[in-house]
Structures are given as C-alpha cells and as structure tokens.
Amino acid sequence: MGQQSTSQDNKATLIYIGDPMCSWCYGLSDELTAVRDYYGDELDYELVLGGLRPYNTETMTDLKDFLTHHWEDVNKASGQPFSYGILDNAEITYDTEPPCRAVRIVRELDNDSAFAFFSAVQSDFYLKNKNMHLADSYHESIEKYTNLSVDEFDSVFSSAQAKEDIKLDFQRSSELGVRSFPTLILKVNGEYTVIAKGYAKAAQMQANIDKIRAR
C-alpha cells in the first residue's frame, strides 16, 4: 500500500502516456503494473495514447536495423521477450495509429479493461508478431481481457469516427507536453509533475509519487 497523501482534496491521478508499439513502453509494462498494484484504489489512473509514429509509411524491413537495436536494448534493461521475425516483413508498415485506436476503443467502451488490453496488445505485437493493422489481430485479446464482443469491436475499429477520435488522444499528449514515450505524470490538486520519462523501475516511480503526495 502506498503512502497516504496529507491532502484532503481529490485523489491524485497517475497519467500514463504511451503507445502499444513503443518498445520502451513494452519494457515498462511490468514496472507499471507493479506501481498500479502497489497503490490500487489510492490513485486514479488515466491512459493516454500518445502516438509514437502514427500514419508512418516505412515498413518493418525499412526499419529493421533501427528497431533491432532498440528492441535489444529494451530486452537487456527490462527482460521483456521479443520475437524479431516481423522485422523481415516488407508488407507491414510501422504505423502505430491502429493499435492506439484499438486501445482507445476499449478504454471508451470498457475502461476497466483498458490497461490489461494495452499490455495484451504489446505482447500481440512484440512476442506474437501479429499485424496490428488488422482487426482480427485483436480478437484473442478482446475475448480474453475485455467485456466486448469481437463484432462490436470490429464495427467500431473500422469506423471513420474511431479514426478521428484517436486524434484527440494525440492532441491530449501534446497538450501535456509529452515528447517521448512512455511518460508518467502525477496530477495532484491541479498540478502536473512528471514521474518518469522512458524506462524506470517501479521503486523509483513509487518514491517520486510518494514525495509529491506528501507535500
């Protein structure tokens, strides 16, 4: 259990800004889960889809050397496993808008499942090497981690409205001043303080959070 805030005002909110196809966000996954487990209902949580490379047209093969280097660094730092086969696929572009859109849909329709689904999408891409542009790549995780039906998800995923709505998250990320992912921000009494930029251990994030809440 985390340290109780001395403030009597509204509960603090931990804002997580990330992208399912951001490798350092994937690396942070277990540490973020540990932080959320530690505080539980003491904090509110907000998930914002930042948009790492939305609408990018480069293929996985185009970016193979660049991504291999980053994925290896993330693996060394976090221990998260990677499958590298997708980097040889010249048909799939490294467009991170579709998985951001998918997570936003779940957040809007079944918010309690949003963080679990976000983590599942990360594994679907990095470990199972699914093509996250395709609606059916999300079906297994929709059925396992949410209360939505795949038909309900599919109808929204392909809609023009969903493609417009995800831009609101990208705008929210920009308004928060976020320039890299993952970023964690704690909102207390209307004030925003950065807790972590990039990969960080749970203990360090918790120390930062407790220091701010104790003010």
N, C-alpha and C positions, 0 to 999 in steps of 0.2 A: 504494500500500500504506500502511496506517495505521501509526501509531507503536505499537511493541510495548509491551505492559504490562510493568512491572517485577515484577508479582506472579506467583508460581508456582502460584497457586490456579486454580480452574476458570475457563474462558473467560468473559469478560464477555458479558452478554446485552442486546441492544438491543430494548426492548419498544415496539412501535408500537400505539397505541390510536386507532382511527378508525372511521369509518362510510362505506360507499361512497356514500351520498347526502349526505355533508357536503361542501359546496363548497370549504372550505379544505383538506380532506383531498385533494380532487381537485387543488387548486392545488399542494399539496406533493408530488404524485406523482413528478415528475421529480427533485426535490431528494432525496427519499427513495431513489429508485433510484440516484442518484449516490453517496449515502452507502453504500448496500449494496455497490455495485460497488467503492468505494474500499477497504472493509475486507474484503470477501469472507469467507473462512473464519476470519478473525481473531476474528470475533464470532459468537455465536449470535443468532438472531432469533426473537422471539415476536410473533405478530399477535393482537391482542385486538379484538373487535368491540364498540365502546362503546355503540352505540345512541343516535343523536342524537335522533330523535323516533319511537321505536317505538310502534306502535299509535295513532299520530296519525290523526285523522279529518278534518282540514282538507284541502280539495282544493288542487291546484296553482293553480287560479284564485283561491281564497281567499287564497293566499299570494303571488300574482303580484308585487305591488309590493315586498314584503319580500324575496323571493328574487331578483328582478331586480337590486335594489340590491347584494345580496351577491355575486351572480354577476359583476356588472360590476367590483366591487372585486377579486375573485379574478383575473379576466381581466387587469386592469391590473397587478396585483402579480406574477403568475406567467406570463402569456402563454398560459395554457391556454384552448383554444377552447370556446365554449358554443353550443348551439342553444337558442333560447328558446321554440320553438313549443309545447313541452309545458306551458308556463305558462298556456296558453289552454284546457287540458283540464280541464273541470269534473268529469270522471268518475274521475280518478286521485287518490287521496289521497297526501299526503306522509307515508306510513307507512314508516319506514326499517327496520322489522323484517325484511321479506322478503329484501332484499339482504344484510343481516347474516347471516341464516340460510343463505343460499346460499353465502356465503364460508366460514362455519364448516363447512359440509358438505364443501367442497373441502379445507379445512385438515385435517379429521379423516380424510378418505379418501385424500388425495393432497397431503400437507403441502408437498412441494417446489414445488407449483404455486400455493400459496395467495396469495403476493404478486402474482404475474403475473395471476392471476384477479381479485384485488381491483382492480387497475388497469384490467383489461378491463371489469369491471362499472361502474366510474366512467365510462368512455367510452361504454358502452352507454346509460347514463342521460343524462349531460350533453351528449354530442355526437350520439348517435343517437336520443335521446329515447324509449327503449324503456320500456314499462310493467314495472317491476321486480317487480310483484306476480305476474306470470305466469311459470310455469316455462319456457315456450319462449323467453322473452326472454333466457335464459341459454345456450341451446343452442349458439349460434355460439361463444361464449367457452369453453364446456365442451369443445367439439370442438377448438378451436384451442390452448388453453392447459393442458389437463389430460389425464390418462390415464383419465378416467372416461367411461363411455358416457352418452348423454343419458337412456336408460331408467333406468340406475342412479341418476342424479341426480334425475330426476323422482320416482321412488318414495320417495326419502328426503325431498326438498323438501316434499312434501305430507303428510308423516307428522306425527302428533301428537308423536312423540318429538323430532323436529328442532325443533319449535316450543317444546318445553320446554327442550331443550339450549341454545338460543341465550341463554336467560336466565342461564345460567352465565357467559357472556361479559360480559353486562351487569353481573352481580354482581362479576366479576373487575375490571372497570373501576372500579366503585365502591370496591372494596377497595383499589385502587391510589391512591385519592384524586383520580381524574380528574374534572374538572368541565367540560372543554371539549375539543373535538377540532379538529385532531389533537394528540395529546400523545406525545412520545417520552421514554422513561425508560431509563436505563442501570443495569443491575443488576451490581454488582461486589462479590464476596465477601459477598453477602447484603445489601448496602446499595443502596438505590434513590435515584437522583438524576435529576431532571427535566432533560432535554437541550433540549427545545423545547416550547413551548405555542403552538399556532397556526402560522401560516406562518413558515418560516425558510429561509435559504439553506443549501445543503449545506456550504459552507466554515465557516459559523458552528457548525453542528451538529458537524462534524468537530473543530473547535477545542475545543468543550465536551467531546466524548468523549475526545480525547487528553489534556486536562487532568486528567480524572478517572482515566483509566487509568494516568497517570504518578505518581499519588500513592503 
